[in-house]
Amino acid sequence: MISKMVRYDIVLWAGEQENFIERLRDLGLVDITTTGWEPSEGDRTLLTEIDAHNKAVEYLKSFAKSEEYKADAEAFASGKEAYDAYLAARDERVRLQQEIARLDKLAEEVAPWGSFTEDDVRKLAERGVTLRYFTTQPATFDKMFTEWSETMTVVEIGRTQSLSYFVVVATDDAPIVIDGQEVRLPRMDSQALRRESEQLSKQVEALNVEFSRAAQSVELIDAQRATLMEQLQGLKVDAMAQREADGELVILEGWAEAETAERVDALMQEYPNLVYMRRDATIDDDAPVKLKNNKFARLFELIGAMYSLPKYGTLDLTGIFGVFYMLFFAICLNDAGYGAVLLAVGLMLLKKGGPKLRQAAWLSIVCASATVVFGLYTGSLFGMSIPQLLGYKAGEPTPFLDFPNQFFSIALAIGVFQILVGMAINIYMQTKLFGITSCFGLLGWFIIILSGSVAVGLPMFGLGIPGFDASSPIFYALVGIGAVFMLVLNNVKRNPLINVGAGLWDAYNNITGLLSDVLSYIRLFAIGLSGGVLAQVFNSLALGLSGLSEGIGESAWYVVALQIVGASVILLIGHGINLFMSAISSFVHPMRLTFVEFYKNAGFEMSQRSFDPVRKMK
């Protein structure tokens, strides 16, 4: 559900603004409207600084868990000192790593020239021997070597697959005509370059002491980040405050939860030079939204937040779509074994990380548990048929659902049901906000679709209602009532003849849209079926390629062991790939059905902002 909000319009002396905001920050219950705030150049600098502090805290917390971390390092005295030391160490490490990369690359390039020193080259030059360095293709060198050797001294130094490295000994500055690229010899050979690279690597390792000291002081850096964020809060409030009476008065708009409004009132009344007006928020206000759900629905807030929070004054659909999402996830994954694996992963993640990770872990546990139950119902366990494992023969009745042959129509029925739930929610909200007459058109469609589903759809599953079918008078009466609402009364304030024309046009759009919406639910059947087929394929591959499909027979024990190992490798890789792909599909496609088909039919409206009170960031 959406927490009820109270709006405050506050007028106070400009000189008391800073103190008042600080008191609100201590209280932590009031959201001051800063919608539309655009940062100035100075504000952008502060934003950049906050982002840099966030990255520093994130890195240092991760570094503290690494092998390079030195737990006995001495912490810094202040957050600023620790942060500055971290920045200096980070920049120095980047510089060293760039230099190491350059030296390593250069070492690879000069390796074919062999070992030499700058002194060796200089001593030869002092004796009048000048070495000139060339590269060419190996085929060219082999072809021209004899010809070159007739007029000059040519020595091949090294060779790679693509280049031949050679020197020409020259005693004067006469030009050398040769089919090759003359190059300049580096100041040191590859071994010396690598030694220099190793020295720099040791300097990089030495920086771990500075990073460890900063990691010991991460709480101080985090406190400094919190101070910067509080400063940003104040800048936003000050920038968006309305000033009157030549800047002497400041007008602020604030929001608080209704259940904590008394505490906010008490704070307001402490200021003698402050005037405020209070009223309950309405759907017409741009009120911030805070969800307040039970433990089950709270898990699916993580999914809903990926789209948007609901608009204030409307209905929070989290708990409703959460049930459908859990079911859709189980249908798409459709395997008790895969569900058990995800359940184990969720239980492991539950013991690690912060609140967000634990929320994701619980979401995984709930969806995985539903998958295990649904997989057992459909009789699928890592692609194996549970009925066959239990000894049921082909064609024999079983208590399990025949997913490939029976679920196509069930998927369509689930789609119709969710769409009807969405339409019912839409009718409820429109009636609550604008009166029953505002939704006669939608109500007419709801009656027609519901009547058709009960009269025609339920008998297909053996659940028909006696006396109510496609030929019964009551069915035609309900369809007629729905048609009147849809075609004649879709807008009670408009001419009925115009309503008929508009109703016919809406009928065309609604029929095509409804057909598209219902057919979208076939993806539940398709994804569940494809994952099961792939699992069976990997089982067949494992048994076929390893030879276990023919049985063990009289093979030697070591042959059987190799067959089992080979089959296990194929099964682990194959089912791992299938589980990964199926889990992604099971996560994404139910989300699409929720955000597109369900939200559209439920008349979902997005909120522009969430409830974010000014508060202490520490």
SVG drawing of the C-alpha trace seen along z (x, -y; Angstrom):
<svg xmlns="http://www.w3.org/2000/svg" viewBox="-33 -44 121 103">
<polyline fill="none" stroke="black" stroke-width="0.4" points="0.0,0.0 1.0,-3.6 1.7,-5.5 -0.6,-8.5 1.2,-11.8 0.6,-15.3 1.6,-18.4 3.3,-21.4 3.6,-24.9 6.2,-26.6 7.1,-30.3 10.0,-31.4 12.7,-34.1 15.6,-33.5 18.1,-33.8 16.6,-30.8 16.6,-28.6 19.9,-26.9 19.1,-26.1 15.6,-24.9 16.9,-22.5 19.4,-21.1 16.6,-20.5 14.6,-18.7 17.7,-16.7 17.9,-15.6 14.2,-14.6 14.6,-12.8 10.8,-12.8 10.2,-15.7 10.8,-15.6 11.4,-19.1 10.4,-19.5 13.4,-20.1 11.8,-18.9 13.2,-20.7 16.5,-21.5 19.3,-22.1 22.9,-22.0 25.1,-25.0 28.8,-24.7 29.7,-24.7 27.0,-22.1 28.4,-19.8 31.8,-20.0 30.1,-18.8 28.3,-16.1 31.6,-14.9 33.2,-14.9 30.4,-12.9 30.6,-10.4 34.4,-10.1 33.9,-9.5 31.3,-6.8 33.7,-5.0 36.5,-5.3 34.3,-3.8 33.2,-1.0 36.7,-0.2 38.2,-0.3 35.5,2.0 36.3,4.5 40.1,4.1 39.7,4.9 38.5,8.4 41.4,9.0 44.7,10.8 46.6,7.5 44.9,6.0 47.2,5.5 45.1,5.7 47.9,4.3 48.2,1.0 47.8,-2.2 44.6,-4.2 44.6,-7.8 43.6,-10.5 40.9,-12.1 38.7,-11.3 40.3,-14.0 43.8,-12.7 42.7,-9.2 40.8,-10.2 43.7,-12.4 46.1,-9.5 43.8,-7.1 43.7,-9.5 47.4,-9.9 48.0,-6.2 45.4,-5.5 46.9,-8.0 50.4,-6.7 49.2,-3.2 47.6,-4.2 50.8,-5.9 53.0,-2.9 50.6,-0.4 50.7,-2.4 54.5,-2.5 54.6,1.2 52.3,1.9 54.6,-0.3 57.7,1.5 56.2,5.0 55.1,4.1 58.5,2.7 60.2,5.8 58.2,8.0 59.1,5.8 62.8,5.8 63.1,9.4 64.2,10.6 67.3,8.3 68.7,10.4 70.8,9.1 72.8,5.9 73.7,2.8 73.9,-0.8 77.6,-0.7 78.3,2.1 76.8,0.1 78.8,-3.0 82.1,-1.1 81.6,0.3 80.8,-3.2 84.0,-4.5 86.0,-1.9 84.4,-3.1 81.9,-0.2 78.4,-1.5 75.5,0.9 72.3,0.2 69.2,2.1 66.6,3.4 63.4,5.6 61.9,7.3 59.7,10.3 61.5,13.7 60.9,14.8 62.5,11.6 65.6,12.0 66.1,15.6 65.9,14.6 68.2,11.6 70.7,12.6 73.3,13.9 73.1,10.9 73.3,8.5 76.3,10.3 78.4,9.7 78.6,6.0 78.1,5.6 78.2,7.5 74.6,8.7 73.8,10.6 70.4,11.9 69.8,11.3 66.4,12.9 63.2,13.9 59.5,14.1 56.7,15.5 56.2,12.2 59.5,10.4 63.2,11.0 65.5,8.8 69.0,8.2 71.9,5.7 74.2,4.2 77.7,3.4 78.7,0.0 82.0,-1.8 81.0,-5.1 77.8,-7.1 77.3,-5.8 73.7,-5.0 72.6,-1.4 70.2,-0.2 68.3,2.7 64.7,4.1 63.9,3.6 62.6,1.1 65.4,-0.6 64.6,-1.0 66.1,-2.6 67.5,-0.3 66.0,-1.0 68.3,-2.1 68.1,1.3 67.3,5.0 64.2,7.0 65.8,8.4 66.7,4.9 63.2,3.7 61.6,6.5 63.8,5.9 62.7,2.3 59.1,3.4 59.5,5.7 60.9,2.9 57.8,0.8 55.6,3.8 57.2,3.8 56.4,0.2 52.8,1.0 52.8,3.7 54.2,1.2 51.2,-1.1 49.0,1.6 50.2,0.2 48.6,-3.1 45.4,-1.4 45.3,0.7 45.6,-2.4 42.8,-4.1 40.7,-0.9 41.3,-1.1 39.9,-4.6 36.9,-3.9 34.4,-4.9 36.0,-8.3 35.9,-8.7 32.2,-7.5 31.5,-10.2 33.1,-12.8 30.9,-11.6 27.8,-11.9 28.8,-15.5 29.1,-16.3 25.7,-14.7 24.1,-16.8 25.7,-19.9 24.1,-18.9 20.7,-18.6 21.1,-22.1 22.0,-23.4 19.0,-21.8 16.6,-23.2 18.1,-26.6 18.0,-26.7 14.4,-25.7 13.1,-27.8 10.7,-30.6 11.9,-34.0 9.5,-36.9 9.7,-40.3 13.1,-41.2 14.5,-37.8 13.6,-38.2 11.1,-35.3 11.5,-31.8 8.6,-29.6 9.2,-25.8 7.0,-22.9 7.4,-19.8 5.9,-16.3 5.6,-13.9 3.9,-10.6 0.6,-11.0 1.6,-8.6 4.6,-10.8 3.0,-14.2 2.5,-15.0 6.2,-14.9 6.7,-17.3 4.0,-19.6 5.8,-19.7 9.0,-20.8 7.2,-23.5 5.6,-24.9 9.0,-25.4 9.8,-28.2 8.0,-31.5 8.9,-33.1 7.6,-30.3 4.1,-29.9 2.9,-26.6 -0.2,-25.2 -0.9,-21.5 -3.3,-19.4 -3.7,-15.8 -2.1,-15.1 -4.5,-14.4 -4.0,-12.6 -3.7,-16.0 -0.6,-16.8 2.9,-15.9 3.3,-14.0 6.3,-11.8 5.5,-8.1 6.6,-5.6 5.4,-2.0 4.4,-0.2 3.8,3.4 3.8,6.7 6.9,9.0 5.7,10.9 4.8,7.8 8.0,6.0 10.1,8.6 8.5,7.6 9.1,3.9 12.5,4.7 10.8,5.7 8.3,2.9 11.0,0.2 12.6,1.2 9.6,-0.3 8.2,-3.0 6.5,-3.6 2.7,-4.1 1.3,-7.6 0.2,-8.9 -3.5,-8.4 -3.7,-5.4 -3.4,-1.7 -0.2,0.1 -0.2,3.2 3.0,4.7 1.3,7.4 -1.1,8.3 1.4,8.6 3.8,10.4 1.6,13.4 1.4,13.5 5.1,12.9 6.0,15.8 3.6,18.1 5.0,16.9 8.6,17.4 7.8,21.0 6.0,21.7 8.9,20.3 11.5,22.3 9.3,25.3 11.7,27.8 11.9,28.9 15.7,29.6 16.4,26.1 14.2,24.6 16.1,26.5 19.4,25.1 18.1,21.5 16.7,22.2 20.2,23.2 21.7,20.1 19.1,17.9 19.8,19.5 23.6,19.0 23.1,15.3 20.9,14.8 23.9,15.1 25.9,12.5 25.7,8.8 23.5,5.9 19.7,5.4 19.4,5.2 21.2,8.5 19.1,10.2 15.9,8.8 17.1,10.3 18.0,13.5 14.5,13.8 12.9,13.0 15.0,15.9 13.9,18.2 10.2,17.5 10.3,17.8 12.6,20.9 10.2,22.5 7.3,21.9 9.4,23.4 10.0,26.6 6.3,27.0 5.3,26.3 8.1,28.6 6.9,31.4 3.3,30.8 4.5,31.0 6.8,34.0 10.1,32.5 13.4,33.0 16.5,31.8 14.8,32.7 13.9,36.2 10.2,37.3 9.2,38.0 6.3,40.2 8.7,42.5 11.1,42.5 8.1,43.6 7.3,46.4 4.3,45.0 3.9,46.4 3.4,44.3 -0.3,43.4 -1.1,44.3 -3.0,41.7 -0.8,39.9 -1.4,37.2 1.0,35.0 0.2,32.2 1.1,33.0 2.7,29.6 3.4,30.0 -0.1,31.1 -2.2,29.3 -0.6,26.0 -1.1,24.1 -4.8,23.4 -4.0,23.0 -1.5,20.2 -4.2,18.4 -6.7,18.8 -4.1,17.4 -3.7,14.4 -7.4,13.7 -7.7,14.0 -4.8,11.5 -6.3,9.1 -9.7,9.3 -8.0,8.7 -6.3,5.6 -9.6,4.3 -11.4,4.8 -8.6,2.8 -9.0,0.1 -12.8,-0.1 -12.3,-0.2 -9.9,-3.1 -11.9,-5.1 -15.0,-4.6 -13.2,-5.7 -11.8,-8.8 -14.4,-10.0 -17.6,-8.0 -19.1,-4.9 -20.4,-6.8 -16.8,-7.5 -16.1,-3.9 -19.3,-2.6 -17.4,-1.9 -14.7,0.1 -17.3,1.8 -19.2,2.9 -16.1,4.5 -15.4,6.2 -18.9,7.7 -18.7,9.0 -15.2,10.6 -16.1,12.1 -19.4,13.5 -17.7,15.0 -14.9,16.5 -17.3,18.1 -19.8,19.3 -17.3,20.4 -13.9,20.8 -14.7,22.6 -16.6,25.5 -13.4,26.2 -11.7,27.1 -14.7,29.0 -15.6,26.2 -18.8,24.9 -21.6,23.4 -24.9,25.2 -27.5,23.1 -24.9,20.6 -23.4,21.3 -23.1,19.6 -26.7,20.4 -28.4,19.4 -30.6,16.3 -28.7,14.9 -25.5,14.9 -27.1,12.9 -28.6,10.6 -25.2,9.9 -23.6,9.4 -26.5,7.0 -26.0,5.0 -22.2,4.8 -22.9,3.7 -25.2,0.9 -22.5,-0.3 -19.8,0.0 -21.6,-1.6 -24.3,-4.0 -23.2,-5.0 -19.4,-5.2 -19.7,-8.9 -22.9,-9.9 -22.3,-13.6 -22.1,-13.1 -24.8,-12.6 -25.7,-8.9 -25.2,-8.9 -21.7,-10.2 -21.2,-7.5 -22.2,-4.8 -19.6,-5.9 -16.9,-6.3 -17.9,-3.0 -17.5,-1.2 -14.1,-2.7 -13.1,-1.7 -14.4,1.8 -12.1,2.2 -9.1,1.0 -10.0,3.0 -10.6,6.3 -7.2,6.1 -5.5,5.0 -7.1,7.7 -6.2,10.4 -2.6,9.2 -2.5,9.1 -3.9,12.6 -1.6,14.1 1.4,12.6 0.8,15.1 1.7,17.9 5.3,17.0 4.8,18.7 4.1,22.0 6.8,21.5 9.6,20.6 8.7,23.4 8.5,25.9 11.8,24.8 13.7,25.1 12.4,28.6 13.2,29.7 16.8,28.4 17.2,30.2 16.1,33.5 18.5,32.8 21.5,32.4 20.5,35.6 20.4,37.5 23.7,36.0 25.3,37.0 24.1,40.6 24.7,41.0 28.2,39.5 29.4,41.3 27.9,44.6 25.8,45.0 22.7,45.1 23.6,48.7 24.0,49.6 27.1,50.6 27.2,54.2 30.4,56.1 32.8,53.1 35.8,52.8 35.3,50.6 37.7,47.9 35.8,47.7 32.5,47.2 34.2,44.6 35.4,42.7 31.9,42.9 30.3,41.5 32.9,38.7 32.3,37.8 28.5,37.8 28.7,35.8 30.8,33.1 28.3,32.8 25.4,32.7 27.0,30.0 27.9,27.8 24.7,28.4 22.3,27.9 24.4,25.0 23.9,23.2 20.2,24.1 19.7,23.0 21.4,19.7 19.4,19.0 16.1,20.2 16.6,18.2 17.1,15.0 14.0,15.7 12.0,16.5 13.1,13.2 12.5,11.0 9.4,12.3 7.1,12.2 8.3,8.7 7.2,7.8 3.8,9.4 3.5,7.3 4.7,4.0 2.9,4.1 -0.2,6.3 -1.1,6.1 -0.2,2.5 -1.9,1.3 -5.2,3.0 -5.0,2.0 -4.6,-1.7 -1.3,-2.1 0.0,-5.6 3.6,-6.4 4.9,-8.5 7.4,-11.3 9.2,-11.0 9.8,-8.8 9.7,-9.9 13.2,-11.1 13.3,-13.1 16.2,-15.4 18.2,-13.5 21.5,-12.8 23.6,-10.7 25.9,-9.2"/>
</svg>
